[in-house]
Amino acid sequence: MQVSGLRDAERDTPTTTPTFSGAQRGTVMESGADTAARDMQFEMREALRAISGLERLERCGISVLAGGVTPVLRNGRAGYAGVVTCGSVHVCPCCSTSIRRIRQEELDQVGQFWECQSCGLVMMTLTMRHYERDALADLEEMQRQAWKAGFGMNAGRTWRQAKKDFGIRGFVRAWEVTHGANGWHCHYHVLLFLARPLAAGRVQELQHLAFEVWSAALVKVGARMPVEVSEKDGKPVGVKIDAPDRGESGQMARYLMKGQDGKTRWGVAAELTRLDIKQGQGGHRTPFEIARDAIAGDARSVELWREFVATATGVRSLYWSNGLRKLLREMGFELDERNDNEVAADEAADGKPLACIPAVTWYRHIARHKGRALALLKAAEKGGTRAVRALVESWGLIWGPRPGRRHAPGGRCVGWTRARTARFPLTRTAHRRDARRWRSRSATRHPTSSSRTTTAAP
């Protein structure tokens, strides 16, 4: 059982990553950034494996893609290359953070770019009436069908004419859900790209027209008639449209991918994307807040979390209208074409390799021991290769060359083994058998519940 290390890893020199702008991909992470949130996400993912019943989550961060796992270090932050990432933006706290951060940065720059072309942006929020007895799957289905009937492929003459009158060139739509005293609250945040900015009066006109379209579509699919204006404060309820001030289009776009820590400033990108750190308001809980209560042992929260997992697994978190991405490319803005799985995998694997852990060593001595994977990352961030070596040797493993193997390109080989008397690594067949046993035992403890896995088209 071996680990291959690279000679450059001894220097522990952080690598640099270009900041995303236009054609560039990726975001730079600040050196020495606070890792408390990352630690909480790791622990939360490990706990959610036991209650979610989702196979892809059970494999995330554990199953090996090929021959081994490579700890990597980038700007003071450590991660793992060579392990499976589920890419679940709704359910996995680790993948969700990576995906939403990248999408948020992209939307921020798209908003700034669109404003620089003397074009306009507005954000439309669509809500629906609901009660505690309503199942999330039923609400999401009616919401999706109402979108198709009102604004999507089956939109009527009213909305098609409105798109021409208001110069709507496309949209980016985000799905969001919270839970409160009246049950599940599903709503859409829709960023409308306009050919020109709208005056305040035109924004109100568009809001009223959109409400007529949305309310008719909801009734058509069997949902309840929404309320246009609140009787208490006179604020819009069923449909609300916000227009940013000059220079705020980027922040407005960020609001589409907001999170759950309440720290995200106003911006469309955050509202559309950052559900991983967002906090519910007015007594509502976000899905990850429900998950934390479920981990703490609240039986009702466990039921709600499983209901959310079964429904959200088949829902797109972010949807771009047909032709909008092509239009942006023609205007000179190059978008990130990676899917969610690719974003999560790239973010986890990006960095300078420190060593290579063979799959059999990973399964037997790290993945099966609670907290070891996270402890290894902390050691890498604290002291690089030397700290990693000290940690694994404290676990009773040996750091040394693997007999009969050539050195890794550009470096020397090091190896880990459980006992100092062990001399021969397991065969490939034994490695596969070990992986099958791991998955089988995990499936036996936590049977997978049925869930929709198809992607819901708008």
LOZANU-392678 format. One record per residue (C-alpha): x, y, z; residue number from 1. Coordinates in Angstrom, 1 decimal, m for minus. Layout:
[rec [X, Y, Z], NUM];
...
This chain:
[rec [0.0, 0.0, 0.0], 1];
[rec [1.8, 3.0, m1.3], 2];
[rec [1.7, 6.8, m1.5], 3];
[rec [3.7, 8.6, m4.2], 4];
[rec [5.0, 12.0, m3.4], 5];
[rec [6.4, 14.7, m5.6], 6];
[rec [9.7, 16.3, m4.9], 7];
[rec [8.4, 19.8, m5.4], 8];
[rec [5.9, 19.1, m2.6], 9];
[rec [8.7, 19.4, m0.1], 10];
[rec [8.9, 23.2, m0.7], 11];
[rec [5.1, 23.7, 0.0], 12];
[rec [5.1, 26.7, m2.3], 13];
[rec [1.5, 27.7, m3.0], 14];
[rec [0.4, 27.9, m6.7], 15];
[rec [m1.5, 30.8, m8.2], 16];
[rec [m4.7, 30.6, m10.1], 17];
[rec [m6.0, 33.3, m12.5], 18];
[rec [m9.0, 35.2, m11.4], 19];
[rec [m12.1, 34.4, m13.5], 20];
[rec [m12.9, 37.1, m16.0], 21];
[rec [m14.5, 36.4, m19.4], 22];
[rec [m12.7, 33.5, m20.9], 23];
[rec [m10.7, 32.7, m17.7], 24];
[rec [m12.0, 30.0, m15.3], 25];
[rec [m11.6, 29.5, m11.6], 26];
[rec [m11.4, 31.8, m8.6], 27];
[rec [m8.4, 32.7, m6.5], 28];
[rec [m8.8, 31.6, m2.9], 29];
[rec [m7.1, 33.8, m0.3], 30];
[rec [m4.1, 32.4, 1.3], 31];
[rec [m4.7, 31.4, 4.9], 32];
[rec [m8.5, 31.8, 4.4], 33];
[rec [m10.7, 30.6, 7.3], 34];
[rec [m11.2, 26.9, 7.0], 35];
[rec [m13.9, 26.6, 9.7], 36];
[rec [m16.7, 26.6, 7.1], 37];
[rec [m14.9, 23.9, 5.1], 38];
[rec [m14.5, 21.8, 8.2], 39];
[rec [m18.2, 22.1, 9.0], 40];
[rec [m19.1, 21.1, 5.4], 41];
[rec [m17.0, 18.0, 5.6], 42];
[rec [m18.5, 17.0, 8.9], 43];
[rec [m22.0, 17.8, 7.7], 44];
[rec [m21.5, 15.7, 4.5], 45];
[rec [m20.3, 12.8, 6.6], 46];
[rec [m23.4, 13.0, 8.8], 47];
[rec [m25.8, 13.4, 5.9], 48];
[rec [m24.7, 10.2, 4.3], 49];
[rec [m26.5, 8.3, 7.1], 50];
[rec [m29.9, 10.0, 6.7], 51];
[rec [m30.1, 11.1, 3.0], 52];
[rec [m30.4, 7.8, 1.3], 53];
[rec [m28.6, 9.1, m1.8], 54];
[rec [m26.0, 6.9, m3.2], 55];
[rec [m24.1, 9.7, m5.0], 56];
[rec [m23.7, 11.5, m1.7], 57];
[rec [m22.5, 8.4, 0.0], 58];
[rec [m19.7, 8.1, m2.5], 59];
[rec [m18.8, 11.8, m2.6], 60];
[rec [m15.4, 12.3, m1.2], 61];
[rec [m14.9, 8.6, m0.5], 62];
[rec [m14.9, 6.5, m3.6], 63];
[rec [m11.7, 6.5, m5.7], 64];
[rec [m11.8, 7.4, m9.4], 65];
[rec [m8.7, 5.4, m10.5], 66];
[rec [m5.6, 4.1, m8.8], 67];
[rec [m5.2, 6.5, m5.9], 68];
[rec [m6.0, 9.8, m4.2], 69];
[rec [m3.8, 12.9, m4.3], 70];
[rec [m3.8, 15.5, m1.5], 71];
[rec [m3.3, 18.9, m3.2], 72];
[rec [m2.6, 22.4, m1.8], 73];
[rec [m3.6, 25.7, m3.4], 74];
[rec [m3.0, 29.1, m1.8], 75];
[rec [m3.1, 27.6, 1.7], 76];
[rec [m6.2, 25.5, 1.1], 77];
[rec [m6.0, 21.7, 0.8], 78];
[rec [m8.2, 19.3, m1.1], 79];
[rec [m8.2, 15.8, m2.7], 80];
[rec [m7.8, 14.9, m6.4], 81];
[rec [m8.8, 11.5, m7.6], 82];
[rec [m12.0, 11.0, m5.4], 83];
[rec [m15.6, 11.0, m6.6], 84];
[rec [m17.5, 14.3, m6.4], 85];
[rec [m21.3, 14.0, m6.6], 86];
[rec [m21.9, 17.5, m8.0], 87];
[rec [m25.2, 17.8, m6.1], 88];
[rec [m25.8, 21.5, m5.8], 89];
[rec [m28.9, 21.0, m3.7], 90];
[rec [m27.9, 18.1, m1.3], 91];
[rec [m24.1, 18.0, m0.9], 92];
[rec [m22.7, 20.8, 1.4], 93];
[rec [m19.2, 20.5, m0.1], 94];
[rec [m20.1, 20.4, m3.8], 95];
[rec [m22.8, 23.0, m3.4], 96];
[rec [m20.3, 25.5, m2.0], 97];
[rec [m17.9, 25.0, m4.9], 98];
[rec [m20.5, 25.1, m7.6], 99];
[rec [m22.4, 28.1, m6.2], 100];
[rec [m19.3, 30.2, m5.7], 101];
[rec [m18.2, 29.7, m9.3], 102];
[rec [m21.7, 30.3, m10.7], 103];
[rec [m22.0, 33.4, m8.6], 104];
[rec [m18.7, 34.9, m9.8], 105];
[rec [m19.7, 34.2, m13.4], 106];
[rec [m23.1, 35.8, m13.0], 107];
[rec [m21.5, 38.8, m11.3], 108];
[rec [m19.3, 39.4, m14.3], 109];
[rec [m22.1, 38.7, m16.8], 110];
[rec [m24.2, 41.4, m15.0], 111];
[rec [m21.4, 43.9, m15.2], 112];
[rec [m20.7, 43.1, m18.8], 113];
[rec [m24.4, 43.5, m19.8], 114];
[rec [m24.7, 46.8, m18.1], 115];
[rec [m21.5, 48.1, m19.9], 116];
[rec [m23.3, 47.4, m23.2], 117];
[rec [m25.9, 50.0, m22.2], 118];
[rec [m28.5, 47.2, m21.6], 119];
[rec [m30.8, 46.6, m18.7], 120];
[rec [m31.4, 44.0, m16.0], 121];
[rec [m34.3, 43.3, m13.7], 122];
[rec [m34.9, 40.4, m11.3], 123];
[rec [m38.3, 38.9, m11.2], 124];
[rec [m39.4, 36.8, m8.2], 125];
[rec [m42.3, 34.4, m8.7], 126];
[rec [m44.0, 32.8, m5.6], 127];
[rec [m47.1, 30.6, m5.1], 128];
[rec [m49.5, 30.0, m2.3], 129];
[rec [m49.0, 26.9, m0.1], 130];
[rec [m50.0, 25.2, 3.1], 131];
[rec [m48.4, 22.7, 5.4], 132];
[rec [m50.3, 19.8, 4.0], 133];
[rec [m48.8, 20.4, 0.5], 134];
[rec [m46.1, 17.9, m0.5], 135];
[rec [m42.9, 19.5, m1.9], 136];
[rec [m43.0, 17.3, m5.0], 137];
[rec [m46.5, 18.5, m5.9], 138];
[rec [m45.6, 22.1, m5.4], 139];
[rec [m42.5, 21.8, m7.5], 140];
[rec [m44.4, 20.1, m10.3], 141];
[rec [m47.1, 22.7, m10.4], 142];
[rec [m44.5, 25.5, m10.2], 143];
[rec [m42.6, 24.0, m13.2], 144];
[rec [m45.7, 23.4, m15.3], 145];
[rec [m47.0, 27.0, m14.5], 146];
[rec [m43.6, 28.3, m15.7], 147];
[rec [m44.0, 26.4, m19.0], 148];
[rec [m47.5, 27.7, m19.5], 149];
[rec [m46.8, 31.3, m18.6], 150];
[rec [m43.2, 32.1, m19.5], 151];
[rec [m41.7, 29.0, m21.1], 152];
[rec [m42.2, 27.0, m24.2], 153];
[rec [m46.0, 27.2, m24.0], 154];
[rec [m46.2, 30.9, m23.2], 155];
[rec [m49.2, 32.7, m24.6], 156];
[rec [m49.5, 35.7, m26.8], 157];
[rec [m49.5, 38.1, m23.9], 158];
[rec [m46.0, 37.2, m22.7], 159];
[rec [m44.6, 36.8, m26.2], 160];
[rec [m45.7, 40.3, m27.0], 161];
[rec [m44.4, 41.6, m23.7], 162];
[rec [m40.9, 40.2, m24.6], 163];
[rec [m41.0, 42.4, m27.7], 164];
[rec [m42.4, 45.5, m26.0], 165];
[rec [m39.9, 45.4, m23.1], 166];
[rec [m36.9, 44.2, m25.1], 167];
[rec [m36.4, 40.9, m23.2], 168];
[rec [m33.5, 39.1, m24.8], 169];
[rec [m33.3, 36.2, m22.4], 170];
[rec [m33.2, 35.1, m18.8], 171];
[rec [m31.4, 33.1, m16.1], 172];
[rec [m33.7, 31.3, m13.7], 173];
[rec [m32.9, 29.9, m10.2], 174];
[rec [m35.0, 27.6, m8.1], 175];
[rec [m35.2, 28.2, m4.3], 176];
[rec [m37.2, 26.5, m1.5], 177];
[rec [m37.6, 27.1, 2.2], 178];
[rec [m39.8, 25.6, 4.9], 179];
[rec [m41.9, 27.4, 7.5], 180];
[rec [m45.1, 27.3, 9.5], 181];
[rec [m47.1, 27.0, 6.3], 182];
[rec [m45.0, 24.3, 4.8], 183];
[rec [m42.7, 24.3, 1.8], 184];
[rec [m42.3, 27.7, 0.1], 185];
[rec [m41.1, 27.2, m3.6], 186];
[rec [m40.2, 30.3, m5.7], 187];
[rec [m38.2, 31.3, m8.7], 188];
[rec [m35.7, 34.1, m9.1], 189];
[rec [m35.5, 35.1, m12.7], 190];
[rec [m32.9, 37.5, m14.1], 191];
[rec [m34.3, 39.2, m17.2], 192];
[rec [m31.8, 40.5, m19.7], 193];
[rec [m33.3, 43.6, m21.4], 194];
[rec [m32.2, 45.4, m24.6], 195];
[rec [m32.3, 48.7, m22.7], 196];
[rec [m32.8, 49.9, m19.1], 197];
[rec [m36.4, 50.4, m17.9], 198];
[rec [m37.8, 53.5, m16.2], 199];
[rec [m39.5, 53.0, m12.8], 200];
[rec [m42.9, 53.3, m14.4], 201];
[rec [m42.1, 50.6, m17.0], 202];
[rec [m40.9, 48.3, m14.2], 203];
[rec [m44.2, 48.6, m12.5], 204];
[rec [m46.0, 48.0, m15.7], 205];
[rec [m43.9, 44.8, m16.4], 206];
[rec [m44.6, 43.6, m12.9], 207];
[rec [m48.3, 43.9, m13.2], 208];
[rec [m48.3, 42.2, m16.6], 209];
[rec [m46.1, 39.4, m15.3], 210];
[rec [m48.5, 38.8, m12.4], 211];
[rec [m51.4, 38.4, m14.8], 212];
[rec [m49.4, 35.8, m16.8], 213];
[rec [m48.2, 34.0, m13.7], 214];
[rec [m51.5, 33.9, m11.8], 215];
[rec [m53.3, 32.6, m14.9], 216];
[rec [m50.7, 29.9, m15.4], 217];
[rec [m50.9, 28.8, m11.8], 218];
[rec [m54.7, 28.4, m11.9], 219];
[rec [m54.4, 26.6, m15.2], 220];
[rec [m52.2, 23.9, m13.7], 221];
[rec [m54.3, 23.5, m10.6], 222];
[rec [m52.4, 25.7, m8.1], 223];
[rec [m54.0, 28.3, m5.9], 224];
[rec [m54.6, 31.9, m7.1], 225];
[rec [m51.7, 34.1, m5.8], 226];
[rec [m52.1, 37.5, m4.2], 227];
[rec [m50.8, 40.4, m6.1], 228];
[rec [m50.3, 42.9, m3.2], 229];
[rec [m50.2, 42.3, 0.5], 230];
[rec [m53.1, 43.8, 2.5], 231];
[rec [m50.7, 44.5, 5.4], 232];
[rec [m48.0, 46.6, 3.8], 233];
[rec [m49.0, 47.0, 0.2], 234];
[rec [m45.9, 45.2, m1.1], 235];
[rec [m46.0, 42.9, m4.1], 236];
[rec [m46.4, 39.2, m3.2], 237];
[rec [m47.1, 36.9, m6.2], 238];
[rec [m44.7, 38.7, m8.5], 239];
[rec [m42.0, 41.2, m7.6], 240];
[rec [m39.6, 42.9, m10.0], 241];
[rec [m36.5, 44.8, m8.8], 242];
[rec [m34.3, 47.0, m11.0], 243];
[rec [m30.7, 47.8, m9.9], 244];
[rec [m29.3, 51.2, m9.8], 245];
[rec [m26.4, 52.1, m12.1], 246];
[rec [m23.3, 50.0, m11.3], 247];
[rec [m25.3, 47.4, m9.2], 248];
[rec [m26.0, 45.0, m12.0], 249];
[rec [m23.1, 42.7, m11.1], 250];
[rec [m24.2, 42.6, m7.4], 251];
[rec [m27.7, 42.0, m8.4], 252];
[rec [m26.6, 39.1, m10.6], 253];
[rec [m24.6, 37.6, m7.7], 254];
[rec [m27.8, 37.5, m5.6], 255];
[rec [m29.1, 34.6, m7.8], 256];
[rec [m26.6, 32.2, m6.2], 257];
[rec [m26.9, 33.4, m2.6], 258];
[rec [m26.1, 31.3, 0.4], 259];
[rec [m27.1, 30.6, 4.0], 260];
[rec [m24.9, 32.6, 6.3], 261];
[rec [m26.8, 35.9, 5.7], 262];
[rec [m23.6, 37.7, 4.7], 263];
[rec [m24.3, 37.9, 1.0], 264];
[rec [m24.9, 41.5, m0.1], 265];
[rec [m27.7, 42.4, m2.5], 266];
[rec [m27.0, 41.1, m6.0], 267];
[rec [m28.8, 39.0, m8.6], 268];
[rec [m26.1, 36.4, m8.7], 269];
[rec [m26.3, 35.7, m5.0], 270];
[rec [m30.1, 35.5, m5.0], 271];
[rec [m29.9, 32.9, m7.7], 272];
[rec [m27.1, 30.8, m6.5], 273];
[rec [m25.8, 30.9, m2.9], 274];
[rec [m28.3, 28.7, m1.1], 275];
[rec [m25.4, 26.9, 0.6], 276];
[rec [m24.9, 29.8, 3.0], 277];
[rec [m28.2, 31.6, 3.1], 278];
[rec [m30.3, 31.9, 6.2], 279];
[rec [m34.1, 31.7, 6.1], 280];
[rec [m36.1, 34.7, 7.1], 281];
[rec [m39.4, 35.1, 8.9], 282];
[rec [m39.3, 31.7, 10.6], 283];
[rec [m38.4, 29.9, 7.4], 284];
[rec [m35.5, 27.4, 7.3], 285];
[rec [m33.4, 26.7, 4.2], 286];
[rec [m32.6, 23.1, 3.3], 287];
[rec [m29.2, 23.1, 4.9], 288];
[rec [m30.6, 24.6, 8.1], 289];
[rec [m33.1, 21.7, 8.0], 290];
[rec [m30.2, 19.3, 7.5], 291];
[rec [m28.4, 20.7, 10.5], 292];
[rec [m31.4, 20.1, 12.7], 293];
[rec [m31.8, 16.6, 11.2], 294];
[rec [m28.2, 15.8, 12.1], 295];
[rec [m28.9, 17.0, 15.6], 296];
[rec [m31.6, 14.4, 16.0], 297];
[rec [m34.8, 16.2, 15.2], 298];
[rec [m37.2, 13.6, 13.8], 299];
[rec [m39.4, 16.0, 11.9], 300];
[rec [m36.3, 17.6, 10.3], 301];
[rec [m35.2, 14.2, 9.1], 302];
[rec [m38.5, 13.7, 7.4], 303];
[rec [m38.3, 17.1, 5.8], 304];
[rec [m34.7, 16.6, 4.6], 305];
[rec [m35.5, 13.3, 3.0], 306];
[rec [m38.5, 14.8, 1.3], 307];
[rec [m36.3, 17.6, 0.0], 308];
[rec [m33.6, 15.2, m1.3], 309];
[rec [m36.2, 13.1, m3.1], 310];
[rec [m37.6, 16.2, m4.9], 311];
[rec [m34.6, 18.4, m5.4], 312];
[rec [m32.4, 15.8, m6.9], 313];
[rec [m34.2, 16.2, m10.2], 314];
[rec [m34.5, 20.0, m10.3], 315];
[rec [m32.1, 22.4, m12.0], 316];
[rec [m30.7, 25.0, m9.7], 317];
[rec [m29.8, 27.4, m12.5], 318];
[rec [m31.3, 27.5, m16.0], 319];
[rec [m30.3, 29.7, m18.9], 320];
[rec [m32.8, 30.5, m21.6], 321];
[rec [m32.2, 29.2, m25.1], 322];
[rec [m30.0, 31.5, m27.1], 323];
[rec [m28.8, 33.7, m24.2], 324];
[rec [m25.4, 32.1, m23.8], 325];
[rec [m24.9, 32.2, m27.6], 326];
[rec [m25.8, 35.9, m27.6], 327];
[rec [m23.3, 36.6, m24.8], 328];
[rec [m20.5, 34.8, m26.7], 329];
[rec [m21.3, 36.8, m29.9], 330];
[rec [m21.1, 40.0, m27.8], 331];
[rec [m17.6, 38.9, m26.7], 332];
[rec [m18.2, 37.3, m23.3], 333];
[rec [m16.9, 33.8, m23.0], 334];
[rec [m18.8, 31.7, m20.5], 335];
[rec [m17.7, 28.8, m18.3], 336];
[rec [m19.1, 25.7, m20.2], 337];
[rec [m18.4, 23.2, m17.4], 338];
[rec [m21.3, 21.3, m15.9], 339];
[rec [m21.8, 21.1, m12.1], 340];
[rec [m20.0, 17.8, m11.8], 341];
[rec [m17.0, 19.2, m13.6], 342];
[rec [m16.9, 22.3, m11.5], 343];
[rec [m17.0, 20.4, m8.3], 344];
[rec [m14.3, 18.0, m9.4], 345];
[rec [m12.0, 20.8, m10.7], 346];
[rec [m12.4, 22.8, m7.6], 347];
[rec [m11.6, 19.9, m5.4], 348];
[rec [m8.6, 18.7, m7.4], 349];
[rec [m7.0, 22.1, m8.3], 350];
[rec [m3.6, 22.6, m6.6], 351];
[rec [m0.1, 21.3, m6.1], 352];
[rec [0.2, 17.6, m5.5], 353];
[rec [1.7, 16.6, m2.1], 354];
[rec [1.5, 12.8, m2.4], 355];
[rec [m0.4, 9.9, m3.9], 356];
[rec [m2.4, 7.5, m1.8], 357];
[rec [m3.2, 4.2, m3.4], 358];
[rec [m6.9, 3.3, m3.4], 359];
[rec [m6.5, 0.3, m1.0], 360];
[rec [m4.7, 2.5, 1.5], 361];
[rec [m7.3, 5.2, 1.2], 362];
[rec [m10.2, 2.8, 1.7], 363];
[rec [m8.7, 0.8, 4.6], 364];
[rec [m6.9, 3.4, 6.6], 365];
[rec [m8.4, 6.8, 5.9], 366];
[rec [m12.0, 6.7, 4.4], 367];
[rec [m13.2, 4.1, 7.0], 368];
[rec [m11.9, 6.2, 9.9], 369];
[rec [m14.1, 9.1, 10.9], 370];
[rec [m12.3, 12.4, 10.7], 371];
[rec [m9.0, 11.2, 9.1], 372];
[rec [m9.7, 12.7, 5.7], 373];
[rec [m10.3, 16.1, 7.2], 374];
[rec [m7.4, 15.8, 9.6], 375];
[rec [m5.1, 15.1, 6.6], 376];
[rec [m6.2, 18.3, 4.9], 377];
[rec [m5.7, 20.3, 8.1], 378];
[rec [m2.2, 18.9, 8.4], 379];
[rec [m1.4, 19.8, 4.8], 380];
[rec [m2.6, 23.3, 5.3], 381];
[rec [m0.7, 23.7, 8.6], 382];
[rec [2.7, 22.2, 7.6], 383];
[rec [2.6, 20.9, 4.1], 384];
[rec [4.3, 17.5, 3.3], 385];
[rec [6.2, 17.3, 6.6], 386];
[rec [3.0, 17.7, 8.6], 387];
[rec [1.2, 15.1, 6.5], 388];
[rec [4.0, 12.6, 7.0], 389];
[rec [4.1, 13.2, 10.7], 390];
[rec [0.3, 12.6, 10.9], 391];
[rec [0.2, 9.4, 8.9], 392];
[rec [3.1, 8.0, 10.8], 393];
[rec [1.2, 8.7, 14.0], 394];
[rec [m1.6, 6.5, 12.6], 395];
[rec [0.9, 3.5, 12.5], 396];
[rec [1.5, 3.9, 8.7], 397];
[rec [5.0, 3.9, 7.1], 398];
[rec [6.2, 6.7, 4.8], 399];
[rec [8.6, 5.1, 2.4], 400];
[rec [9.3, 3.9, m1.2], 401];
[rec [7.3, 1.1, m2.7], 402];
[rec [9.5, m1.9, m3.6], 403];
[rec [9.7, m2.7, m7.3], 404];
[rec [8.0, 0.5, m8.5], 405];
[rec [9.6, 3.3, m10.6], 406];
[rec [9.6, 6.8, m9.2], 407];
[rec [6.9, 9.2, m10.1], 408];
[rec [7.8, 11.6, m12.9], 409];
[rec [9.7, 14.5, m11.5], 410];
[rec [10.0, 13.1, m8.0], 411];
[rec [10.6, 10.2, m5.6], 412];
[rec [8.2, 7.6, m4.4], 413];
[rec [6.9, 7.3, m0.8], 414];
[rec [4.6, 4.7, 0.6], 415];
[rec [2.3, 4.1, 3.5], 416];
[rec [1.5, 0.7, 4.9], 417];
[rec [m0.4, m0.4, 8.0], 418];
[rec [2.2, m2.5, 9.7], 419];
[rec [6.0, m2.4, 9.3], 420];
[rec [6.1, m6.1, 8.6], 421];
[rec [3.8, m5.8, 5.6], 422];
[rec [5.9, m5.9, 2.4], 423];
[rec [3.6, m6.8, m0.5], 424];
[rec [0.8, m4.5, m1.8], 425];
[rec [m2.6, m5.9, m2.5], 426];
[rec [m3.4, m6.9, m6.1], 427];
[rec [m5.8, m4.9, m8.3], 428];
[rec [m8.4, m7.6, m7.7], 429];
[rec [m8.1, m7.2, m4.0], 430];
[rec [m8.5, m3.4, m4.4], 431];
[rec [m11.7, m3.9, m6.3], 432];
[rec [m13.0, m6.4, m3.8], 433];
[rec [m12.2, m3.9, m1.0], 434];
[rec [m14.1, m1.1, m2.7], 435];
[rec [m17.1, m3.4, m3.3], 436];
[rec [m17.2, m4.3, 0.3], 437];
[rec [m17.2, m0.7, 1.3], 438];
[rec [m20.1, 0.2, m0.9], 439];
[rec [m22.0, m2.9, 0.1], 440];
[rec [m21.7, m2.2, 3.8], 441];
[rec [m22.7, 1.4, 3.3], 442];
[rec [m25.8, 0.4, 1.3], 443];
[rec [m26.8, m2.1, 3.9], 444];
[rec [m26.7, 0.5, 6.7], 445];
[rec [m28.4, 3.2, 4.7], 446];
[rec [m30.7, 1.8, 2.0], 447];
[rec [m31.2, 4.3, m0.9], 448];
[rec [m34.6, 5.8, m1.1], 449];
[rec [m36.3, 6.3, m4.4], 450];
[rec [m35.9, 9.7, m5.9], 451];
[rec [m36.4, 11.5, m9.2], 452];
[rec [m33.0, 11.7, m11.0], 453];
[rec [m34.0, 13.2, m14.3], 454];
[rec [m33.3, 16.8, m15.0], 455];
[rec [m36.4, 18.8, m15.1], 456];
[rec [m36.6, 21.0, m18.3], 457];
[rec [m38.2, 24.4, m17.9], 458];
